[in-house]
Amino acid sequence: MNPATALATVLVDELVRCGLTDVVIAPGSRSAPLALAAHAEPRLRLHVRIDERSASFLALGLAKRTGRPVAVICSSGTAAANFHPAVIEAGEAGVPLLLLTADRPPELRGTGANQTIDQIKLYGTATRWFAEVGVPENRPGQVAYWRSLACRAYQRAAGPDSPGPVHLNLAFREPLLPDGDTSWCEPLGGGEGPWVRARVAPPSAALHLPPTRRGVLVVGDGAPNVRRYVAAAGMAGWPVLSEPQGGGRYGDNAVSTYHFLLGLPEFADAHEPDVVVTLGRPGLSRPLLSWLQRAQEHIVVAPDLDRWPDPARSATQVAQAVEIQAASGDDGWLHAWRRADQAARAAVDEVLDSSGTSEPRLARDLADALPNGSLLFCGSSMPIRDLDQAMRPRRGIRLMANRGASGIDGLVSTAMGAALGHNGPAYGLIGDLSFLHDQNGLVLGPREPRPDLCLVVVNNDGGGIFSMLPQAALRDPFERVFGTPHGVDLGYVTASTGTPYTLVQDISDLPKALRGEGPRVVEVRTDREANARIHERLKDAAQEAVRAALAG
């Protein structure tokens, strides 16, 4: 057996023993040993994509939904460089990826050899760990090295406190293909189970908070143990302010209009809490981030004390876990939040119901229409903000978004991966620029696993979020350099890949358009300037209703 085949065979086998179930492959020559070993492994589900960026974001979506490491394989050179955006997102969001990049052997580096670049620590600080595996050799001791290395890589990616991407750079000398010889200088087998069994230490003692009724639970992206904390907040009489993808927007204590409430000075001034507990990374609402700075005590829950989120620089304590104590006393604090939330919610719904087809109404109605057990993957720009401002509390669906670095790249592929990792129907809500940025994500070979994913694309012919920003006042250059109209007919884009397509003319037709199976696209067309006006109406109506509620 040649050394390249031996290393690839042992590495794939050990990763499977550790728990690996999915591998994504982008085609290449230097990575042939890895691709063939993965293809020959019956315990793996294989996914092949022609575009490395799409492949890495597909792996990201799979790992994000399942919570388990997913491996992605590519050849050398710029193939590996195209993984970088997904690696950055995985690093910021704590998603476990195993990046297996093939490379040229050392004697070819720096010589101008074809497809040879410097791949050592290619992804910089975005990875949790990097290893230059070294050119495999037919000598005793290699199997123990390869298997222990695979175990270390898998466990470092999985966490548990700080999951994220791990990069193994694998240099292969030719020959790259199996030669039919199965002999090796030592046994290649690994026995039963993983070569190294990593044990997770018990968590440290939680921080116990003094009982108080004037507390607030804030839930952002990537929040840990959400159900436990939401239940504790309920017992303590605290309102819960959860971003949609945070997973805490349900139950009697959920305040879904916090963006409008905290943007109103009269409300924010009158509702300064004694303590705020934050889970995950809040980042959708500027009024919320400003309000966090008012808290007398702001405790950030972070399983990894080396990486705690605090974008407002308002944290007073950081703990791996917190115990929220039930407190006696009246519910005046919670009732005040609920009363304001009900007033704002009624005003928001009235504006949306009377506005026809609009982007925030689409977000609200889509979240309402999905059956229990559904996954909703949301775009990182306006769609997730529309959900944050318009979505009503509900149970029974799982929301996800790429909010680690909040880019618009790779969203179609991430949604595809998340859908493949989800046991149930999956849906996506993204903008037209995000869709066009990753239209290669619709390219599926005839033998590839096909997700049950309905992708709803909001087409406002450009970058809608910029119409909400100060740039919109620059009338002369705005449309070209910020609005970036494209004029692309999305129906033709989907037709090029044979993806079923539906154009929704009226928002009332949305439930019917969502029906179906497999990958499919639903387009909803809107106007950017009209959308900006709707958002202003929502803000004005919600805050006027809250003022009336405060006065009453």
C-alpha positions as CSV (number, residue, x, y, z in Angstrom):
1,M,0.0,0.0,0.0
2,N,1.4,3.4,-0.9
3,P,1.8,5.9,2.0
4,A,-0.8,8.4,0.8
5,T,-3.5,5.7,0.7
6,A,-2.5,4.4,4.1
7,L,-2.7,7.8,5.8
8,A,-6.1,8.6,4.2
9,T,-7.6,5.2,5.0
10,V,-6.5,5.3,8.7
11,L,-7.4,9.0,9.2
12,V,-11.0,8.5,7.8
13,D,-11.5,5.3,9.8
14,E,-10.4,7.0,13.0
15,L,-12.6,10.0,12.5
16,V,-15.6,7.7,12.0
17,R,-14.7,5.9,15.2
18,C,-14.7,9.3,16.9
19,G,-18.3,10.0,15.7
20,L,-17.9,11.5,12.2
21,T,-21.0,10.9,10.1
22,D,-20.8,13.4,7.2
23,V,-18.0,14.4,4.8
24,V,-18.2,17.1,2.1
25,I,-15.8,16.8,-0.8
26,A,-14.8,19.3,-3.5
27,P,-13.1,17.5,-6.4
28,G,-9.3,17.7,-6.9
29,S,-6.3,15.6,-7.8
30,R,-3.9,16.0,-4.8
31,S,-6.8,15.2,-2.4
32,A,-7.6,12.0,-4.2
33,P,-6.4,9.7,-1.4
34,L,-8.8,11.4,1.1
35,A,-11.7,11.5,-1.4
36,L,-11.4,7.8,-2.3
37,A,-11.1,6.8,1.4
38,A,-14.2,8.7,2.3
39,H,-16.1,7.3,-0.7
40,A,-15.1,3.8,0.3
41,E,-16.3,4.2,3.9
42,P,-19.9,2.9,4.3
43,R,-20.5,4.5,7.7
44,L,-20.2,8.0,6.1
45,R,-22.8,10.1,4.3
46,L,-21.0,11.7,1.4
47,H,-21.7,15.1,-0.2
48,V,-19.9,16.3,-3.3
49,R,-19.9,19.9,-4.5
50,I,-18.0,21.4,-7.4
51,D,-17.3,24.7,-5.6
52,E,-15.0,24.7,-2.5
53,R,-16.7,27.8,-1.0
54,S,-20.1,26.1,-1.4
55,A,-18.8,22.8,0.0
56,S,-17.4,24.5,3.1
57,F,-20.6,26.4,3.8
58,L,-22.6,23.2,3.3
59,A,-20.4,21.6,5.9
60,L,-21.0,24.6,8.1
61,G,-24.7,24.2,7.9
62,L,-24.6,20.5,8.6
63,A,-22.4,21.0,11.7
64,K,-24.4,24.0,12.9
65,R,-27.6,22.0,12.9
66,T,-26.3,18.7,14.2
67,G,-23.8,20.1,16.7
68,R,-21.3,17.5,15.5
69,P,-18.0,18.0,13.6
70,V,-18.3,17.7,9.8
71,A,-15.3,17.1,7.6
72,V,-14.7,19.0,4.4
73,I,-12.0,17.9,1.9
74,C,-10.3,19.8,-0.9
75,S,-7.2,19.9,-3.1
76,S,-4.3,22.3,-2.7
77,G,-3.8,25.9,-3.7
78,T,-6.7,28.3,-4.0
79,A,-9.1,25.4,-3.4
80,A,-8.1,25.6,0.3
81,A,-8.3,29.4,0.2
82,N,-11.9,29.2,-0.8
83,F,-12.7,27.6,2.6
84,H,-11.7,30.7,4.4
85,P,-15.0,32.6,4.6
86,A,-16.8,29.5,6.1
87,V,-13.9,29.0,8.5
88,I,-14.2,32.6,9.7
89,E,-17.9,32.1,10.3
90,A,-17.4,28.8,12.1
91,G,-14.7,30.3,14.2
92,E,-16.8,33.2,15.3
93,A,-20.0,31.2,15.8
94,G,-18.4,28.1,17.4
95,V,-19.3,25.6,14.7
96,P,-17.2,22.4,14.7
97,L,-15.6,21.8,11.3
98,L,-12.7,19.5,10.3
99,L,-10.8,21.1,7.4
100,L,-8.8,18.5,5.5
101,T,-6.7,20.3,2.9
102,A,-4.4,18.3,0.6
103,D,-1.0,19.9,-0.1
104,R,2.1,19.4,-2.1
105,P,5.1,17.8,-0.3
106,P,7.8,20.2,1.1
107,E,10.2,19.7,-1.8
108,L,7.7,21.3,-4.2
109,R,6.9,24.3,-2.1
110,G,8.4,27.7,-3.0
111,T,9.4,26.3,-6.4
112,G,6.6,27.6,-8.6
113,A,5.1,24.1,-8.7
114,N,1.5,23.9,-10.0
115,Q,-1.3,24.7,-7.4
116,T,1.3,25.2,-4.6
117,I,0.8,28.0,-2.1
118,D,1.7,28.4,1.6
119,Q,-1.0,26.5,3.4
120,I,0.7,26.5,6.8
121,K,-1.8,28.1,9.2
122,L,-3.7,29.3,6.2
123,Y,-6.7,30.4,8.2
124,G,-4.8,32.2,10.9
125,T,-6.6,32.6,14.3
126,A,-10.0,31.5,12.9
127,T,-9.2,27.9,13.8
128,R,-9.1,26.3,17.2
129,W,-6.2,24.2,16.2
130,F,-3.9,23.5,13.3
131,A,-1.6,20.6,12.5
132,E,0.8,20.1,9.6
133,V,0.4,16.3,9.4
134,G,3.6,15.6,7.5
135,V,4.3,13.5,4.5
136,P,3.3,9.9,5.3
137,E,6.1,7.2,5.3
138,N,6.0,3.5,5.4
139,R,7.6,2.9,8.8
140,P,6.4,1.7,12.2
141,G,4.8,4.3,14.5
142,Q,2.9,6.1,11.8
143,V,-0.5,4.5,12.6
144,A,-0.4,5.5,16.2
145,Y,0.5,9.1,15.2
146,W,-2.3,9.3,12.6
147,R,-5.0,7.8,14.9
148,S,-4.1,9.9,17.9
149,L,-3.9,13.0,15.7
150,A,-7.4,12.3,14.3
151,C,-8.8,11.9,17.8
152,R,-7.2,15.2,18.9
153,A,-8.6,17.0,15.9
154,Y,-12.1,15.6,16.3
155,Q,-12.3,16.4,20.1
156,R,-10.8,19.9,19.6
157,A,-13.4,20.7,17.0
158,A,-16.2,19.3,19.1
159,G,-15.3,21.4,22.1
160,P,-17.1,20.9,24.4
161,D,-16.6,24.4,25.9
162,S,-15.3,26.0,22.7
163,P,-16.2,24.1,19.5
164,G,-14.9,25.4,16.2
165,P,-12.9,24.7,13.1
166,V,-9.7,22.5,13.1
167,H,-7.3,22.5,10.2
168,L,-5.3,19.4,9.2
169,N,-2.9,20.1,6.3
170,L,-2.0,16.8,4.6
171,A,1.0,16.7,2.2
172,F,0.9,13.8,-0.2
173,R,3.6,12.5,-2.5
174,E,2.7,10.5,-5.6
175,P,1.4,7.9,-6.1
176,L,-2.0,9.2,-5.0
177,L,-4.2,6.3,-6.1
178,P,-4.5,2.8,-4.5
179,D,-2.1,0.3,-6.1
180,G,-3.9,-2.8,-5.1
181,D,-1.3,-3.8,-2.5
182,T,-2.8,-4.1,1.0
183,S,0.5,-4.8,2.9
184,W,1.9,-2.3,5.4
185,C,4.8,-2.4,7.8
186,E,2.4,-2.5,10.8
187,P,-1.3,-3.3,11.4
188,L,-3.5,-0.4,10.2
189,G,-6.5,-1.3,12.4
190,G,-7.5,0.7,15.4
191,G,-9.2,-1.9,17.6
192,E,-12.6,-1.1,19.2
193,G,-13.7,2.5,19.5
194,P,-11.6,5.7,19.2
195,W,-7.8,5.4,19.7
196,V,-8.0,8.0,22.4
197,R,-11.1,8.5,24.5
198,A,-11.4,12.1,25.7
199,R,-13.4,12.6,28.9
200,V,-15.2,15.9,29.6
201,A,-14.6,17.3,33.0
202,P,-17.7,18.2,35.1
203,P,-18.7,21.9,34.8
204,S,-17.6,24.3,37.4
205,A,-20.1,25.5,40.0
206,A,-22.6,28.0,38.8
207,L,-22.8,31.6,39.9
208,H,-25.8,32.0,42.2
209,L,-27.6,35.3,41.8
210,P,-29.4,37.0,44.7
211,P,-33.2,36.8,44.3
212,T,-34.6,39.9,42.5
213,R,-37.8,40.6,40.6
214,R,-36.3,43.3,38.5
215,G,-34.2,41.1,36.2
216,V,-34.1,40.5,32.5
217,L,-32.9,37.5,30.4
218,V,-31.4,38.4,27.0
219,V,-30.9,35.6,24.5
220,G,-28.7,36.1,21.5
221,D,-27.1,33.9,18.8
222,G,-25.5,30.7,19.8
223,A,-27.0,30.8,23.3
224,P,-26.3,27.7,25.5
225,N,-28.9,25.8,27.6
226,V,-31.7,28.2,26.5
227,R,-34.7,26.1,27.8
228,R,-33.2,25.9,31.3
229,Y,-32.6,29.6,31.5
230,V,-36.0,30.6,30.1
231,A,-37.7,28.3,32.6
232,A,-35.7,29.9,35.4
233,A,-36.5,33.4,34.2
234,G,-40.2,32.4,34.2
235,M,-39.9,31.3,37.8
236,A,-38.2,34.5,38.8
237,G,-40.7,36.8,37.0
238,W,-38.2,38.1,34.5
239,P,-39.0,39.2,30.9
240,V,-37.2,37.3,28.2
241,L,-35.7,39.4,25.3
242,S,-34.7,36.8,22.7
243,E,-33.4,37.2,19.2
244,P,-35.3,34.9,16.8
245,Q,-32.3,32.6,16.3
246,G,-31.5,32.6,20.0
247,G,-34.3,30.1,20.6
248,G,-35.9,31.8,23.6
249,R,-38.8,33.6,21.9
250,Y,-41.7,31.6,23.4
251,G,-43.8,31.4,26.5
252,D,-45.6,34.0,28.6
253,N,-42.5,36.0,29.5
254,A,-41.3,36.5,25.9
255,V,-41.1,40.2,24.9
256,S,-41.0,40.2,21.1
257,T,-41.1,44.0,20.5
258,Y,-38.1,44.8,22.7
259,H,-36.4,46.6,19.8
260,F,-39.2,49.2,19.7
261,L,-39.6,49.4,23.5
262,L,-35.9,50.0,24.2
263,G,-35.7,52.6,21.3
264,L,-38.2,54.7,23.2
265,P,-36.4,56.8,25.9
266,E,-39.5,57.0,28.1
267,F,-39.7,53.3,28.4
268,A,-35.9,52.6,28.5
269,D,-35.4,55.2,31.3
270,A,-38.3,53.7,33.4
271,H,-37.2,50.1,33.0
272,E,-33.6,49.9,34.1
273,P,-33.1,46.4,35.6
274,D,-31.2,45.4,38.7
275,V,-29.5,42.6,36.8
276,V,-29.3,41.4,33.2
277,V,-28.2,37.9,32.3
278,T,-27.1,37.5,28.7
279,L,-26.8,34.2,26.8
280,G,-25.1,34.0,23.4
281,R,-24.2,37.0,21.2
282,P,-26.9,39.7,20.9
283,G,-26.3,41.9,17.9
284,L,-29.4,42.7,16.0
285,S,-30.8,45.6,17.9
286,R,-28.9,48.8,18.6
287,P,-31.4,50.0,21.2
288,L,-30.9,46.7,23.1
289,L,-27.1,47.1,23.1
290,S,-27.4,50.7,24.3
291,W,-29.8,49.7,27.0
292,L,-27.5,46.9,28.3
293,Q,-25.1,49.6,29.4
294,R,-27.7,50.9,31.9
295,A,-27.8,47.7,33.9
296,Q,-26.4,47.9,37.4
297,E,-25.2,44.3,36.9
298,H,-24.7,42.6,33.5
299,I,-23.7,38.9,33.7
300,V,-22.6,37.2,30.5
301,V,-22.9,33.4,30.4
302,A,-20.0,32.0,28.4
303,P,-19.0,28.3,28.6
304,D,-15.6,29.3,27.2
305,L,-14.1,31.9,29.5
306,D,-11.5,32.7,26.9
307,R,-14.2,33.9,24.4
308,W,-17.0,35.7,26.0
309,P,-19.3,38.0,24.0
310,D,-19.7,41.6,25.2
311,P,-20.2,43.9,22.2
312,A,-21.5,46.7,24.4
313,R,-18.6,46.5,26.8
314,S,-21.1,46.5,29.6
315,A,-20.4,43.1,31.3
316,T,-19.7,43.3,35.0
317,Q,-19.3,39.5,35.5
318,V,-18.7,36.5,33.2
319,A,-19.6,33.0,34.3
320,Q,-19.8,29.6,32.7
321,A,-23.2,29.0,34.3
322,V,-25.7,31.1,36.4
323,E,-28.4,30.0,38.8
324,I,-31.4,32.4,38.6
325,Q,-33.2,32.3,41.9
326,A,-37.0,32.4,42.2
327,A,-38.0,35.6,44.0
328,S,-41.0,36.5,46.0
329,G,-42.9,39.8,45.6
330,D,-45.4,41.3,43.1
331,D,-45.3,40.9,39.4
332,G,-45.4,44.6,38.6
333,W,-42.0,44.6,36.8
334,L,-43.1,41.7,34.5
335,H,-46.6,43.1,34.0
336,A,-45.1,46.5,32.9
337,W,-43.0,44.8,30.2
338,R,-46.0,42.7,29.1
339,R,-48.4,45.6,28.9
340,A,-46.0,47.6,26.8
341,D,-45.2,44.6,24.6
342,Q,-48.9,43.9,24.0
343,A,-49.4,47.5,23.0
344,A,-46.5,47.5,20.6
345,R,-47.4,44.1,19.2
346,A,-50.9,45.2,18.3
347,A,-49.6,48.4,16.6
348,V,-47.0,46.4,14.7
349,D,-49.5,43.9,13.5
350,E,-52.0,46.6,12.5
351,V,-49.4,48.3,10.3
352,L,-48.3,45.0,8.7
353,D,-51.8,43.8,8.1
354,S,-52.7,47.0,6.2
355,S,-49.4,47.3,4.2
356,G,-49.9,44.5,1.7
357,T,-46.8,42.6,0.7
358,S,-43.8,43.9,2.7
359,E,-40.6,42.4,3.9
360,P,-41.3,42.5,7.7
361,R,-44.8,41.1,7.0
362,L,-43.3,38.3,4.9
363,A,-40.9,37.5,7.8
364,R,-43.8,37.5,10.3
365,D,-46.2,35.5,8.2
366,L,-43.5,32.9,7.2
367,A,-42.6,32.3,10.8
368,D,-46.3,31.9,11.6
369,A,-47.0,29.6,8.7
370,L,-44.3,26.9,9.3
371,P,-45.4,23.6,10.8
372,N,-44.1,22.4,14.1
373,G,-40.8,20.6,13.7
374,S,-39.6,23.0,11.0
375,L,-36.2,24.6,10.6
376,L,-36.0,28.2,9.4
377,F,-32.6,29.4,8.2
378,C,-32.4,33.1,7.9
379,G,-30.2,35.5,6.0
380,S,-27.8,37.7,8.0
381,S,-28.8,41.2,6.7
382,M,-32.4,42.4,6.6
383,P,-34.3,39.1,6.9
384,I,-33.0,38.3,10.4
385,R,-33.7,41.9,11.5
386,D,-37.2,41.7,10.0
387,L,-37.8,38.6,12.0
388,D,-36.5,40.2,15.1
389,Q,-38.8,43.2,14.8
390,A,-41.9,41.4,13.4
391,M,-41.9,37.7,14.6
392,R,-44.5,36.8,17.2
393,P,-43.5,34.4,20.0
394,R,-44.1,30.7,19.1
395,R,-42.9,27.3,19.9
396,G,-42.1,24.3,17.6
397,I,-39.6,25.7,15.1
398,R,-35.9,26.0,15.1
399,L,-34.3,29.2,13.7
400,M,-30.7,29.5,12.6
401,A,-28.5,32.2,11.0
402,N,-24.9,32.8,10.2
403,R,-24.4,35.6,12.8
404,G,-20.8,34.7,13.7
405,A,-19.4,37.1,11.2
406,S,-22.8,38.1,9.7
407,G,-21.8,37.8,6.1
408,I,-24.1,37.3,3.2
409,D,-21.8,34.7,1.5
410,G,-22.5,31.0,1.4
411,L,-26.1,31.3,2.7
412,V,-27.7,29.0,0.1
413,S,-25.2,26.3,0.8
414,T,-25.4,26.8,4.6
415,A,-29.2,26.4,4.4
416,M,-28.8,23.3,2.3
417,G,-26.4,21.8,4.8
418,A,-28.7,22.7,7.8
419,A,-31.6,21.1,6.0
420,L,-29.6,18.0,5.4
421,G,-28.9,17.8,9.1
422,H,-32.5,18.5,10.1
423,N,-35.1,15.8,10.7
424,G,-38.1,17.5,9.2
425,P,-39.1,20.2,6.7
426,A,-36.6,23.1,6.3
427,Y,-37.1,26.6,5.0
428,G,-34.9,29.6,4.3
429,L,-35.4,33.3,4.1
430,I,-32.7,35.3,2.4
431,G,-32.3,38.4,0.3
432,D,-31.6,38.6,-3.5
433,L,-28.0,39.6,-3.2
434,S,-27.3,36.7,-0.8
435,F,-29.0,34.4,-3.2
436,L,-27.0,35.5,-6.2
437,H,-23.8,35.5,-4.1
438,D,-24.2,31.8,-3.6
439,Q,-26.3,30.6,-6.5
440,N,-23.8,27.7,-6.9
441,G,-25.4,26.3,-3.8
442,L,-28.3,25.1,-6.0
443,V,-26.0,22.9,-8.0
444,L,-26.6,19.3,-6.9
445,G,-25.3,16.2,-8.7
446,P,-27.7,13.4,-9.5
447,R,-26.3,11.1,-6.8
448,E,-26.2,13.7,-4.0
449,P,-28.5,13.7,-0.9
450,R,-31.2,16.2,-1.6
451,P,-32.6,18.3,1.3
452,D,-36.2,19.1,1.8
453,L,-35.6,22.9,1.6
454,C,-37.9,25.7,0.5
455,L,-35.8,28.8,0.0
456,V,-37.8,32.1,0.2
457,V,-35.9,34.9,-1.6
458,V,-36.9,38.5,-1.0
459,N,-36.0,40.3,-4.2
460,N,-35.8,44.1,-3.9
461,D,-33.3,44.4,-6.7
462,G,-30.3,45.3,-4.5
463,G,-29.1,45.8,-1.0
464,G,-32.1,46.7,1.0
465,I,-30.4,47.2,4.3
466,F,-28.5,50.3,3.0
467,S,-31.9,52.1,2.5
468,M,-32.1,52.0,6.4
469,L,-28.7,53.6,6.8
470,P,-27.4,57.2,6.5
471,Q,-26.0,56.3,3.0
472,A,-29.5,56.6,1.6
473,A,-29.3,60.4,1.9
474,L,-26.6,60.4,-0.7
475,R,-29.0,60.4,-3.6
476,D,-26.5,60.7,-6.5
477,P,-24.1,57.8,-5.7
478,F,-26.4,55.8,-3.5
479,E,-28.2,53.6,-6.1
480,R,-25.1,52.5,-7.9
481,V,-22.6,52.0,-5.1
482,F,-24.9,51.0,-2.2
483,G,-28.2,50.0,-3.7
484,T,-26.4,47.9,-6.4
485,P,-29.4,46.9,-8.6
486,H,-28.8,43.8,-10.6
487,G,-31.8,43.3,-12.8
488,V,-31.4,39.5,-12.7
489,D,-34.5,37.3,-13.3
490,L,-34.3,34.8,-10.5
491,G,-36.6,32.4,-12.3
492,Y,-33.9,31.9,-15.0
493,V,-31.3,31.4,-12.3
494,T,-33.3,28.6,-10.7
495,A,-34.2,27.1,-14.2
496,S,-30.5,26.8,-14.9
497,T,-30.2,24.2,-12.2
498,G,-33.6,22.6,-12.7
499,T,-34.8,23.9,-9.3
500,P,-38.6,24.3,-8.9
501,Y,-39.6,28.0,-8.7
502,T,-42.6,30.0,-7.7
503,L,-43.2,33.7,-7.8
504,V,-45.6,35.0,-5.1
505,Q,-47.6,37.9,-6.4
506,D,-49.6,38.4,-3.2
507,I,-48.6,37.7,0.4
508,S,-51.8,35.7,0.9
509,D,-50.5,33.1,-1.6
510,L,-47.4,32.4,0.6
511,P,-48.8,29.3,2.4
512,K,-49.6,27.6,-0.9
513,A,-46.3,28.5,-2.4
514,L,-44.4,26.9,0.5
515,R,-45.8,23.5,-0.3
516,G,-43.7,20.8,-1.9
517,E,-40.7,18.6,-1.3
518,G,-37.0,18.8,-2.1
519,P,-35.0,21.9,-3.0
520,R,-37.3,24.7,-4.3
521,V,-37.3,28.5,-4.5
522,V,-40.1,30.9,-3.8
523,E,-39.5,34.5,-4.9
524,V,-41.3,37.5,-3.3
525,R,-40.6,40.9,-4.9
526,T,-40.6,44.1,-2.9
527,D,-39.5,47.7,-3.2
528,R,-36.5,49.1,-1.2
529,E,-37.8,52.6,-0.7
530,A,-41.3,51.4,0.2
531,N,-39.7,48.9,2.6
532,A,-37.8,51.7,4.4
533,R,-41.1,53.6,4.8
534,I,-42.7,50.6,6.3
535,H,-40.0,50.3,8.9
536,E,-40.5,53.9,9.9
537,R,-44.2,53.4,10.2
538,L,-43.6,50.3,12.4
539,K,-41.3,52.3,14.7
540,D,-43.7,55.3,15.0
541,A,-46.8,53.2,15.5
542,A,-45.2,50.9,18.1
543,Q,-43.7,53.8,20.1
544,E,-46.9,55.8,20.0
545,A,-48.8,52.8,21.3
546,V,-46.3,52.3,24.1
547,R,-46.5,56.0,25.1
548,A,-50.2,55.6,25.4
549,A,-49.8,52.5,27.5
550,L,-47.4,54.3,29.8
551,A,-49.7,57.2,30.2
552,G,-52.6,55.0,31.0
